[in-house]
Amino acid sequence: MCGIAGLIKYKGDAGENIHRMNERMLHRGPDDGGIFVSDDGNVALGHRRLSIVDLSKNGAQPFVSASGKTVMVYNGEIYNNKEIKDRLVREGKVSTFRSTSDTEVLIEAIEAYGIKEALTMSKGMFALAVYDKEKNTITLARDRVGEKPLYYGKVAGAFGFASDIGCLRVVEGFDNKINTGVLDIYFTEGYIPAPYSVYEGINKLEAGCILELDVNTLEYKTYPYWSMYEAARKGQENPFTGSRKEAADELERLLKASIKDQMVADVPVGAFLSAGIDSSTIVSLMQDLAPGKVRTFTIGMEQKEYNEAVYAKEIAAHLGTDHTELYITENDAKAVVPKLASMFGEPFADSSQIPTFLVSKMTRDHVTVSLSGDAGDELFCGYTSYNSVSRIWGKMKNIPYFIRKPASALVLHSPLAKKDIYRIKGTLLGAKGPGDIHRLEHETDPLTKKIALSQTVLPYKYTELEKIPMDEVNHQCMLMDMLVYHPDDILVKVDRTAMAVSLETRVPMLDRDLVEFAWRLPIDYLSDGQTGKLVLRDVLYKYVPREMMERPKKGFAIPIDTWLKDKGLREWAENLIEENKLKAQGILDPAVVKRMWEDFTQKGIYRIEIWYILMFQQWYENEYIGNVE
């Protein structure tokens, strides 16, 4: 895993500023670094390297193609690079290779076949930038699902891009203002979805997309080479017709193929193991494939209601893995809080970011690469909220929208709305469809939309998905999450916390073939209305006894509401949201923030938006106005 950066037509010292950008993301690539500046000074590329495959200098970047026409900086792994390499040789595109790295295979494939075809044939996770000297173009691209980050936009009069948004922040002349229009989304979801970022003029390249930039004019266009939306549509048009057992057998085959590819590295590899279905499935198949004991890692919590380590240890013992566990204290977790703003570079408020960082830190002491079970819930219908949406939609779907919409407004503007239950029902009654219910679940508190002073409301993928290419309610919710929540929350959390300690994470369930197969599965192979991930459980139960797994899932939750009552964190929080400070900033409504905090401290009413506010304020002080050198 690595970090990339670039400045195009920067008026100052491009090489020096690329160096500054590289230094900012040192954690993404502590093993090596490199800089390329074109002869005319218009193109400057930077790279930090975490050596995973081909640890020699032969894999160093920026990487120049054999012809000398192309220069690339690349962050990621191409798991089927051997197949692509063999094709290049077989078709006479390349006679010999200078390294064993996937970087060389990818750049030669791009030069031989063009970037769209090269990426279409590639299976992996990546963010990359390619400089074509002859065409004088820069091409950016990001993997299909969005495992690896890539920010881009206008910075100090130039075009800049980077793996870490903080890299753009350290460019001399940076003066991009806060994108207040996106705060409504942030305070609703707890993250900022692509294509937006917290800064005006800077975007996230969306998953499965390519951006082509003309170096002379700095004009660019973006287009997709793969689409989750289209994968879901095509999967539903070509449903799997075999039995559930046959589906489980095919899923196991695909998972094993993906895991086998992702276990390849020239450094130690392990896996995160909770007591959940997803990570247990990944570890079970890893151990079945591995010649020796797989290294597994979990963290435990002192509070029993949040602790799954004891169950993870049982599963590890059953599978015979080399298991490491670490019990963390409240103080361990609280000590992470001040570090979060610099890890993410922009406001991000999924509180499981704290234990995810701690398990990554512990894992990095033993291995350099760790596989995870992420995407199981979204691809195999694991969230209980899906059942709730299905149940709610079943009750209201026969009432025409032209009746429900005014009825919703009537409830919300009546005295009934003072009670939570009626306000929630009134809000959901106005949903256009099941996907809208899934979105509106986050918008039932009227104070949420009042936190930011800016009344600008930007469109984003949740609000644009009124017509989803499938009829089944659960499938609609799953697609929404795979388009927004998974890439913009889950994958961001895992990438930033793991890379903060220079740990590469890999997600076998996001393999292209596996994702496309998952969308073909009928819903009754995924959920019976009570239990989800049925076909995934069918795979797991071949390796782990059912009774060992059938217990309530606790997840990676932490008791933020309890911790904020502690004297130390309470003082930290109250300093961040001090009324005069908020008035001076002019971004958040002091009265709304005060109301939320007093409801919490005086009445015991905790809203998740409190954490969102605190993470925004910490980012504002540390990253926006703080010392970013």
GIPETA-V46939 format. One record per residue. N is the residue number from 1. RES is the residue in one letter. D_FIRST is the distance of its C-alpha to the first C-alpha in whole Angstrom. Layout:
# GIPETA-V46939
n: {N N}
res: {RES RES}
d_first: {D_FIRST D_FIRST}
This chain:
# GIPETA-V46939
n: {1 2 3 4 5 6 7 8 9 10 11 12 13 14 15 16 17 18 19 20 21 22 23 24 25 26 27 28 29 30 31 32 33 34 35 36 37 38 39 40 41 42 43 44 45 46 47 48 49 50 51 52 53 54 55 56 57 58 59 60 61 62 63 64 65 66 67 68 69 70 71 72 73 74 75 76 77 78 79 80 81 82 83 84 85 86 87 88 89 90 91 92 93 94 95 96 97 98 99 100 101 102 103 104 105 106 107 108 109 110 111 112 113 114 115 116 117 118 119 120 121 122 123 124 125 126 127 128 129 130 131 132 133 134 135 136 137 138 139 140 141 142 143 144 145 146 147 148 149 150 151 152 153 154 155 156 157 158 159 160 161 162 163 164 165 166 167 168 169 170 171 172 173 174 175 176 177 178 179 180 181 182 183 184 185 186 187 188 189 190 191 192 193 194 195 196 197 198 199 200 201 202 203 204 205 206 207 208 209 210 211 212 213 214 215 216 217 218 219 220 221 222 223 224 225 226 227 228 229 230 231 232 233 234 235 236 237 238 239 240 241 242 243 244 245 246 247 248 249 250 251 252 253 254 255 256 257 258 259 260 261 262 263 264 265 266 267 268 269 270 271 272 273 274 275 276 277 278 279 280 281 282 283 284 285 286 287 288 289 290 291 292 293 294 295 296 297 298 299 300 301 302 303 304 305 306 307 308 309 310 311 312 313 314 315 316 317 318 319 320 321 322 323 324 325 326 327 328 329 330 331 332 333 334 335 336 337 338 339 340 341 342 343 344 345 346 347 348 349 350 351 352 353 354 355 356 357 358 359 360 361 362 363 364 365 366 367 368 369 370 371 372 373 374 375 376 377 378 379 380 381 382 383 384 385 386 387 388 389 390 391 392 393 394 395 396 397 398 399 400 401 402 403 404 405 406 407 408 409 410 411 412 413 414 415 416 417 418 419 420 421 422 423 424 425 426 427 428 429 430 431 432 433 434 435 436 437 438 439 440 441 442 443 444 445 446 447 448 449 450 451 452 453 454 455 456 457 458 459 460 461 462 463 464 465 466 467 468 469 470 471 472 473 474 475 476 477 478 479 480 481 482 483 484 485 486 487 488 489 490 491 492 493 494 495 496 497 498 499 500 501 502 503 504 505 506 507 508 509 510 511 512 513 514 515 516 517 518 519 520 521 522 523 524 525 526 527 528 529 530 531 532 533 534 535 536 537 538 539 540 541 542 543 544 545 546 547 548 549 550 551 552 553 554 555 556 557 558 559 560 561 562 563 564 565 566 567 568 569 570 571 572 573 574 575 576 577 578 579 580 581 582 583 584 585 586 587 588 589 590 591 592 593 594 595 596 597 598 599 600 601 602 603 604 605 606 607 608 609 610 611 612 613 614 615 616 617 618 619 620 621 622 623 624 625 626 627 628 629}
res: {M C G I A G L I K Y K G D A G E N I H R M N E R M L H R G P D D G G I F V S D D G N V A L G H R R L S I V D L S K N G A Q P F V S A S G K T V M V Y N G E I Y N N K E I K D R L V R E G K V S T F R S T S D T E V L I E A I E A Y G I K E A L T M S K G M F A L A V Y D K E K N T I T L A R D R V G E K P L Y Y G K V A G A F G F A S D I G C L R V V E G F D N K I N T G V L D I Y F T E G Y I P A P Y S V Y E G I N K L E A G C I L E L D V N T L E Y K T Y P Y W S M Y E A A R K G Q E N P F T G S R K E A A D E L E R L L K A S I K D Q M V A D V P V G A F L S A G I D S S T I V S L M Q D L A P G K V R T F T I G M E Q K E Y N E A V Y A K E I A A H L G T D H T E L Y I T E N D A K A V V P K L A S M F G E P F A D S S Q I P T F L V S K M T R D H V T V S L S G D A G D E L F C G Y T S Y N S V S R I W G K M K N I P Y F I R K P A S A L V L H S P L A K K D I Y R I K G T L L G A K G P G D I H R L E H E T D P L T K K I A L S Q T V L P Y K Y T E L E K I P M D E V N H Q C M L M D M L V Y H P D D I L V K V D R T A M A V S L E T R V P M L D R D L V E F A W R L P I D Y L S D G Q T G K L V L R D V L Y K Y V P R E M M E R P K K G F A I P I D T W L K D K G L R E W A E N L I E E N K L K A Q G I L D P A V V K R M W E D F T Q K G I Y R I E I W Y I L M F Q Q W Y E N E Y I G N V E}
d_first: {0 4 7 10 14 17 21 24 27 27 30 29 27 24 23 23 22 19 19 19 17 14 16 16 12 12 10 7 7 10 10 11 12 15 17 19 22 25 28 30 27 27 23 21 17 14 11 9 7 5 7 7 10 12 12 15 15 16 12 12 12 14 15 19 20 23 26 24 25 21 18 15 12 9 6 5 7 11 13 16 15 18 21 20 20 23 25 24 26 29 29 30 27 25 27 25 21 20 17 16 12 12 11 15 16 15 17 20 20 20 23 25 25 24 21 22 23 20 18 21 20 17 15 12 10 9 10 12 15 17 20 23 26 29 29 27 25 21 20 17 16 14 14 17 16 14 11 9 11 13 17 19 23 26 25 28 30 27 24 21 17 14 11 13 17 18 17 20 22 22 23 27 29 27 30 28 30 29 29 32 33 29 31 33 30 28 31 31 28 26 23 23 23 22 23 24 23 25 26 28 27 23 22 19 18 19 18 19 20 20 21 24 25 28 27 31 32 28 29 27 27 25 25 23 23 22 24 24 27 28 27 29 32 32 31 34 36 36 36 35 39 38 39 37 37 36 33 32 32 30 27 27 27 24 22 22 21 18 17 18 16 13 14 13 11 13 12 14 13 15 16 17 21 24 27 26 27 23 21 24 24 21 21 25 23 21 24 26 24 22 25 25 24 21 20 20 20 22 23 27 29 33 34 35 35 31 30 29 28 31 31 27 29 31 29 27 30 32 29 29 25 24 24 23 25 25 28 27 30 31 30 27 26 28 26 23 25 25 21 20 21 19 16 17 18 21 23 22 24 23 24 22 20 21 21 18 17 19 18 14 16 18 16 13 17 17 13 10 9 12 13 15 18 18 20 23 25 25 25 28 30 29 30 34 34 34 37 38 38 40 42 43 43 45 48 48 47 51 51 51 49 51 53 50 49 52 52 49 50 53 52 49 52 55 55 53 50 51 50 46 47 49 46 44 46 47 44 43 46 45 42 42 40 38 35 37 38 34 33 37 36 34 37 40 40 42 41 37 38 40 37 36 39 38 39 37 36 33 32 29 28 30 33 33 33 37 37 34 35 36 39 38 37 34 32 33 31 28 28 28 25 23 23 23 23 20 18 19 19 18 14 14 16 13 10 12 13 10 8 12 12 8 8 6 8 10 13 16 18 17 17 19 22 22 22 25 27 27 29 31 32 36 36 38 35 33 35 39 39 39 36 33 30 33 32 29 31 33 30 29 33 33 31 32 35 36 38 35 33 35 35 34 31 30 26 24 27 28 32 31 35 36 34 35 39 38 39 36 34 37 38 34 34 38 37 34 37 40 42 43 39 39 42 41 37 39 36 37 40 42 44 42 39 42 44 41 40 44 44 41 43 47 47 43 42 38 36 33 33 34 30 29 31 30 27 28 30 28 25 28 29 26 24 27 30 28 27 23 23}
